[in-house]
Amino acid sequence: MLTAFALCAFPFVVMLWGSDRPDATAFLWDFSMGCGFAALILVLMQFALTGRIRALTSPYGADIVYVFHRFVSWGAVGLILLHFGILYLWYQPALGELNPLTARWELTVARLGLLCFALMILTSELRKRIALPYRAWRILHILLAVVGTLSAFAHVLGVGKYSAMTAAWPLWLGAATVWAGFVVWSRVLRPRALMRDPWRVVANDRERGGVHTLTLRPEGRPLRSWKPGQFAWLTLGNAPWALRDHPFTISTAPDRGPEISFSIKPLGDDSAQMVKARPGTIAYVDGPFGTFSVDREVDAEGFVMIAGGVGITPIIANLHALQSRKDARPVILIYANSTLQDASFREELDAIAQDVRLTIVHVPEEAPDDWAGESGLIDQDLLQRHLPEATRSWPHMLCGPAPMIAAAAEGLIALRTPANAISFEVFDLV
């Protein structure tokens, strides 16, 4: 967050130092100009946040970075609207004609950029509601981002009042160069690198709950520096340029490499096709990413793991790692599903419990008549029944649907579990 503020402030520092800077005008005018420049910097930041740059994702996790990207997008559009709104209300002559056919070109491209950024947010937030196919959304998102950014650059340079300063030219040239570098890296260089290290599907096993586990074998360089619980972007049957990559947790532990597995539930248009992949299908893997790993908690006395549905996949990868290492630390797993039959990896979890001090608490929302265990939803009372006071300082690892994570986190906080002991994997990045 501090880096974002520093980047937004940097253009103003450069331009205030310029010997040929424009004379100060009214506060509202200068504030409007500031909002516009800050918005452009935030837009440029977006390409770094979504570029899967390990230096950015490693400290926080790629899932958190993508969530931050979402909120920064709203912030950028808000600043653009504030920039436009101040001019419209107090300095309307500066906007010229609103008709794009007769308006000055530098003002028309500004409105085009605003339209692109607004459409990006709307189509992203409403993608599932309007049934926009994933690949169509990806293509549209990239086109709108590139056109919107080029329009914003053209507007800043075309207006020229501040961008014409001698001190500002290196700033905008550098910003444009860095932006172009991120685009080339994301859309050309990274896919080209992935092409050199293809993978091959060697098995497709159906699990409980409609989940399919795809096992892949490397035909080039295997994954490096891979930790249990991490995820990767997976492309099946297409070149990496096809924009069909999806993020999935690697459901096997590194100790069982170099083959890797992805456990996928058909929740969308592309994932419904991916679970049909046959052995022999070519694949490309971009990863690993993420910080949802027991390897980050080497000094922990034990672990509390709470999973919902297919959110069990990073949990089971971590359990496999503890099993392979013969780790003696206790683990309490609370696993929620719609029904017991939907609980993926039930038998596998029971097998892991033979080697690990693992306590499994199944929580079916709808329990059979002869079920004597927990049922319903995870709440504070359920957590209190199964988590002794001694577990409060243990790492609490949560993964599953957002409502479940919110309810579990609220219950844990109410039980006085330290907030820094609670971590979670964002279940849906796109």
N, C-alpha and C positions, 0 to 999 in steps of 0.2 A: 504493500500500500504506500509506504514512504517512497519507494522507488517511482511509483506512478506519479505522485505529487511532484517529486523532483524533476521528472521528465517533462511534466506539464509546465513547470516554472522555468525550465532551461531556456526556451525561446525568448522569454521576457528579459532574462538576464543578459542574453546576447544582444537584444535590440536596445536595451537601456544603455548599454555601453557604447553603442554606435555613435560616432560623432555627427552623423547626418540623420539622426532619428527625427521623426515629425514632431512638431510642437504639440504640447498637451492640449487636449480639447476638454469637453465636458466629461464628467466622471462616467455617466451612463454610456457614452459613446466608447470610451476606452474600455469599460467593463465588457461591453458587447464584443469588441475586438478580441479581448482576452479570452472570452468564452469560445470564440471561433478557433483561435490558435490552440487552446487546450483540447478542444474536441478533435482537431486534426492529429495531435500527438497521441491521444487515446486511440484513435482509429489505427494509427501506425503500430501501436503497441499490440493490437489484436493479432497481427500477423505473427508476432513473436510468441504470444501466448498459445496460439493454436499450431505452432510449427513443430511441436514435440522436441523442443530443444532441451536436452538432458540437464544442462546447467540451470534451467528454470524449473523443471519438473522434479528433479531429485530431492530438493529440500522439503517440498510440500506434498508431492504426489500429483500426477497428471490430472487426476479427477478433480482435485481442489483448484488447480490452475484453470481447468475448463469452466468450473463454476465461477471463478473470478472473472474469466473472459465474458461470461454471460452478463454479469452485473456491470462490468466496464462498458459493454455495448450500450446498455441502457443509459449509463452516465454520459457517454459520448453523444448519443442522440439528444439527450436532455440539454446538453450544452449548446448543441447546434440550434435547437428550438429556442433556447434563451437568447442566443446571438441574433437569430432572425426576429424573435418577438420584440426585443428592445428596439431594433431598427424600425420595425413595422409600426410600433406605437409612438415613438418619439422622433424618429428620423426617416420617415417614410420616403421623402424625396431621394434619399441615398439608395433606395432599393430600385429606383427606376420603374419601368413598366413591368407588370407581372406577366404579361403575355409573352411566352417564350419565343414567339415568332418575331417580335419587335424589340424585345429587351436586349440590353447589352450582353454579349456572349459570356462574360465572366460572371454575370449574375444568373444567367440561365443555367450554367453548369453547376453553380452552387445549389440551385433548386433540384437539379438532377441528382446530385450527390445526396441531398437530404432524402429524396424519394427512395434512392437505393438503400440507404441505411435503415429507413423506416420499414421497407419491405423485408429486409434481412431479419429484423427482429420479429415482425409479425409472422412471417413464414416459419421461423424457428419455434416460436412459442405456440403456434397453432398447427404445427405440422401433422401431428397425430389426429387432431380434431378434424382437419380438412382432408385427411387421408392422402397427404402428399407423399408419394413414394420416396424412400430414403435416398436413392441415387439421384432422382430428379431434384430433391432438396439440396443435396451436396453441390450439384452442378450450378443450380440457381444461386446458392449461397456464395460460391466462389466468384461467379460472374458479377453479382451485385457488389461484392466486396471490392473487386478490382476496379469496376467502373466507378463506384462511389469514391474510392480513394483517388483515382486519377482526376475525377471531377473536382474534388476538394483541393488538390494540388493546383489545378488549373485556375480555380477561383482565387486562391491566395496569391498566385503569381500575377494573375490578370488584374486584380484590383491594384496591387503594386504599392500602396502607401507605405506599408511596413516591410513587405518582402523586397522592395527595391533598395532598401538600405544596403550599403556595402558590407556591413557586418552580418547581415541576414543571409546573403547568398551562400556562404559556406554551410550555414545551418541547414537550409532547405536542400542544398545539393547532397549533403551528408545524409539527411533524413530519407531522401528519395533513393539514394544508393543502398542504404541499409534495408529499406522496404523491398526494393527489387531483389536484394540478396535473399531475403526470407522467402519471397515468392519462388525464386529459382530453386532454392534448397528444397522447399516443400513439394513443388510440382515437377521438378526435373531431376535433381541430383539424388534425393532420397529414393524415389522409385527406381532410378537406375541402379543404385546400390542394392536394393532389394532383389532386383532381377538376377544379380550374380549369385544369390544364395537362396534358391528355391527350396520348397519343402514338398512332401508328398503325403497325401492321406493314406494311411495303411490300415485303419479300422474305423468303423462307425458303429458304436454300441448304444443301444437304447437303454436308458435308465428309467427309474420311476418318475412320475410327474411330467412325462413328455419330454424330458431332457435327453439329448443325444451327446455322447462323448466322442469327439473326433480325435484320433491319435495321429500325429504327424511325425514323419522322419525327415531329418535334414538331408538334403542332397548337396549342400554346400557347407558353409560355416554354421555351426549350431549357435544357440543363444549364449551370450557371455554375461557374466556378473548377474546371474539370475537368482532371485530370492523367492522363497515360498510366498504365495499370496499375490504376486505381481500379475499384471495383465499385459496383453499385447494387442495390436491391431492386426486382424486376420483378413486376408483376401483369398477367396477360393475360386479357382477356375478362370481367373482373369489376370491380365497384367496389372501391376501396381498402379498404373495410370488410370485404371477404369473407375476409380472413386467408389469402390464397393467394399472398402475396408471397414470393419466393425471392431470395437474394443471388446475383448472377452478375457476373463480370468484364465490363467494357465492353471488347470486343476490338478496337475501333477507337481510333485516336489522336485527340486533340482537334483536330489540324490538319485532320482530315477531317470535322469537324462541319458543321452542327448535327445531321445524322443520326448515330445511334449503332447499334452492333451488339452482340449478346450471342451468344456461342458456347456452346451448351448440349448436354450429353450426357445422355441419358435414364437417370439413375441411380436415380430414385425414382418414386413414384406420380404426383406432380404434374409433375415434369420430363418424364415420358413423354408427358403430354398437351400440355405447352408446346411441344415440338418439332413438334407437328402444327399449330401456329397458321398460319392462312392469311392472305395479304395482305388488309388491310382490318380485321383484328382490332384492337380498341381495347386500349390498354395504358396502364399508369401506372408511372412511374419515380421512385423515391425515392433520391436520391443527389446527388453522388457521395460515396463513403466510401473509406477505405483510404490507406495510405502506401507501397504497393509500387510505387514510381515512380522512374524515372531522374531525374526533376526534383528529387529530394532529394539527388542526388549530382552537383551541378554541377561540382565540382572533381575528379571521378574521372578517372584516366588511361585507364580502360577498364572493362569489365564482364564478370563471369562469371555466366552464367544457366544454371540447372539446372532442367529441367521434366520432369514425368512425366504422360503421358496428357493429359487436358483441362486440366491445369495449365499448358499452353502458352498459354492465352488471355491472362493478364496479361503474359506474356513477349512475345507477338507485338504486343500493344498498345504496349509500350515500344519494340520494334524499329521499328514503324511510325513512332513519334514521332522516333526517331533518323534514320530514312530521310527523313522529310519535312523535317527540319532540316539534312539533309546533314552530319550529325555524323560527324567523321572518327575518333572514338575506336574502338579495336578491341573486339570482343565475341566471347567464346567461349560457344557454346550447347551444352550437353550435354542431349540430349532422349531420354528413355527411354519405351519403349512395349512392349506385349506382342509385337507384330510390326511390321515395317516398314509393312505396309498399314494399321495402326492409327494411324500417325503423322499426326495432323491437320495441315493447312496445309503439307505437305511442299513442294508447288510454290510456295506463297506465300513460304515461307522461302528457297527458292532464288532467287526473284526479289528479295527484300530483300537477299540477299547480293551482288547485282550492284551495289547502291548503297551498302552499308554494309560496313565491314571485319568481316564476320561469318564466323566459323568454326563450322560445324555438325558436331557429333559425334552421330550417331544410335546409340542403344543398344537394339536390339530384344532382348527377353528370349529369344525364339525366332527365330534368324536363318535365312534360306534357305541352301541348300547352297553357292550361289555367292557368298555375302556375305563380303567381305574385311575388313569393319570390326569395331567392337566388338560384343559381345553379352553377354547375361547381365544382371547387376545392377550398379548403380553402387556402387563401393567405393573404398577408398583407392588401390589400385593403378591403377585406371582413371583416377581423378582426377589422379594423379601423372603419368601418361603424357601428359595433354592440357593440364595447367595448369602453365606454366613458373613458376619462382621469382618472376619479375617480377610475376605476377598476384596474389601473396599479399595485397597491400594494396588490390586492387581491390574494389569492392562485389560481393558474391556474393549473387545473388537466386535463391531456391529456391521452387518451387511445385509441388505434386503430392500424391500420397497420403502419409499420415503415415509409413509405413515407409520410403519412399524419402527423404523429407526427413531422417528420423533417421539413415539410413545415410550420406547425402551430408554432413550436418553433422558426423557423427563422423569421416568421412574427411578433411574439410577441417581440422578441429581437429587431427587427427593430423599433417597436413602443416604445422602451425604457422600456419594462417590465423587472424588475430585474430578473436575472437568478435564484436567490434563491426563486423567487415566482413561478417558473415553475417546476412542478413535472409530472412524467409520469409513467405509468405501462407498462412494457415490455410485448408485446402482445404474443410473441412466445418464450417460454423458451427452448423447445426441438425440 
